[in-house]
Amino acid sequence: MNWEVEAPNVVTEARFRELVESGYSAEILCQESAHKKGPSYYGIWIMRAVSDEGVEKLLVTARTRTTHNDIKIREFKTITGVVSYLVGIGFSHADVPLEEGQRTTHKLAGLNEGNSD
């Protein structure tokens, strides 16, 4: 499947990492405000890779036979999940929005000084 033709505004985790490494910003959007349950904070966050020109690519899960090749937005349900994903890409810190509608952006160090807005 050619994702650029069939779903040009979405990317899988591997492509998301490539885009961020090539200079795109990682944008975290809070879809559901964070709330504390036990020792953790829960909510819903999604991510986009955004170019300097404003091209946006939404992070989705990989297509599988069990999902009938449906595209599903990659949702993070804990702050720990968001932070772990960012660290896995190569970020040395994370600024996670806590209220619905808020967003933060990150750029990898060395690509552009000032990792977060």
Phi, psi and omega in degrees: 000137176263100184297327181295333180269311186278330180214073189291343184256013178231154178219151174278174183301320181296315180290324177303313179301315179300316181296316179297319179294335181270001175121352176293153172274149171263119180253128178254126179245129178273118181264336178216125184308144180289144175219146183274133175222109186067222182273359186243161175252132181243154178178202173224125177233145173235166181229149174228148169264129184233126179280167177298336179274357178095007177289127183248137177231116182279134179285127179233164176283160177291145177286140178223166178297323182290336177263010180057033179062021176287145175276130179231129178298135179283111179255137175256129186254356175224154175297323178302320178297317178298310182297316180300318179296314180297317178298320179297331177281333180127005178285145180261355175205167181220135173244108187252123178292141186253345182245143180309133179093343179283156177215152173226155178236150180224143171234143179297138177300145181093334176271322181199122181296148183086087188286344186217146175269000000 
